[in-house]
Amino acid sequence: QVQLVESGGGLVQAGGSLRLSCAASGSIFIINAMRWSRQSPGKQRELVATIFSGGNTYYADSVKGRFTISRDNAKNTVYLQMNSLKPEDTAVYYCNIVDHRDRNYWGQGTQVTVSS
């Protein structure tokens, strides 16, 4: 059983910052990738950022230069530092991990609301 627990969401004014955390626990042997996605009402879930086991990262164009993904391998935790937030960043943010067998595990989501 693998569990992902997200934290750090909330309400912030435009231009502000938030830091999301996602801690994984359970029977995890090897994590290949850790990701953050988001979904706002009426829209499809969007991949925001990925960090691979070797440290390479990927960002959606909409967040490049504003968001930073990082991970603490010892703690099986992934972070998303979000700066210069915009109202369009409002969404439920989900973390997920991909293990060495390409199995995906998802967190429950955390709400981020950016007011204008």
Buried (B, 14 or more C-beta within 10 A) or exposed (E): EBEBBBEBBEEBEEEBEBBBBBBBEEEBEEBBBBBBBBBBEEEEEBEBBBBBBEEEEBBBEEBEEBBBBBBEEEEBBBBBBBBEBBEEBBBBBBBBBBBEEEEEBBBEBBEBBBEE
